[in-house]
């Protein structure tokens, strides 16, 4: 069975065209919007055409299942997501969904039989760009987010997660029904672009992930005093934006300490009010993302960022409010699944790199329910979350071949 690169490229193009504006260079398809649901519907329609049984759960995750020869066996799954950050690239999430579609096509056209049901999944709301929390659909599936959590997360317009679910025809009161049962699953594998440059720089075409980084997300609200930019002397100001600027540099400094090698800390968004060139800023909000492969180091870095921000704001005479947005620990993925994927690579005469993931993924969440693995394909120049994001379709085809072989190896070896 040989995946078709041209077909994979058409899938990438099909999903990339489902975006807020066709004139922008990138893709914008935010979580729990009609566009995200449109993309899920395309996946569902194509899977139904291949003879799969299709359904959508209460969290908006979409499933397509090929039956196994033994219907009593638990499912082996694969998939990714179709939502994006604003002005994103064409491959993040989409690559894994395209690989799932191509794998389903290969199995259908070649009459492949497997003992376990094979379940193809598109998770909802993987990106945290809208609500601050990543992997919402898979967190609900894993039981890590429930109905009581949905009113605590809001987007920039003040819309809660619960309201967003209702806005696309989903019932937030029923999301607990989307939780996976351990006995229903044997394993799960996600194919994804690397979103880094390790594979490209080491001239490897395939990576197998051993650990997925954790993430602590915070919102820091700085409140000063708005005043006229010409009438207020420098020594009488309570300038929220200068305090915020110093906090940004403190975030960078915490992550670059020698003892924290491996920590990444980012201020990815700043809002300033009132936003006038002739007005000293009275308020500034910063969104901070702290990531690490070590849980203790991640927690210490986040705590130190808060301590430094508090000291900066106290010295500058402004107030600080810290709002936790999301907390995800680093997760080692299943060793046995990883070994199966490595052997699947070698079966195809490919020696994979075994490497960690610095980004969060749906696989990280469902690993708490079922043994999970990840396949990486290279990202050109390590670029992601940007229109310049690029993965060669030949590499994606090879990754799809590894995925298909890995699923069949899991089917042969698992109970």
TAKAGI-V461318 format. One record per helix or strand of 3 or more residues. SS is the DSSP state (@ for helix, = for strand). FROM is the first residue (numbers start at 1). LEN is the number of residues. If there is no record, write none. Layout:
ss=SS from=FROM len=LEN
ss=SS from=FROM len=LEN
//
This chain:
ss=@ from=5 len=12
ss=@ from=34 len=16
ss== from=53 len=4
ss== from=62 len=5
ss== from=75 len=7
ss=@ from=94 len=16
ss== from=118 len=6
ss=@ from=136 len=7
ss=@ from=147 len=3
ss=@ from=161 len=7
ss=@ from=172 len=7
ss=@ from=182 len=3
ss== from=185 len=9
ss=@ from=198 len=4
ss== from=206 len=7
ss== from=214 len=10
ss=@ from=234 len=3
ss=@ from=240 len=16
ss=@ from=258 len=3
ss== from=264 len=10
ss== from=283 len=10
ss=@ from=295 len=22
ss== from=319 len=10
ss=@ from=335 len=13
ss== from=353 len=5
ss=@ from=362 len=5
ss== from=372 len=6
ss=@ from=380 len=3
ss=@ from=393 len=21
//
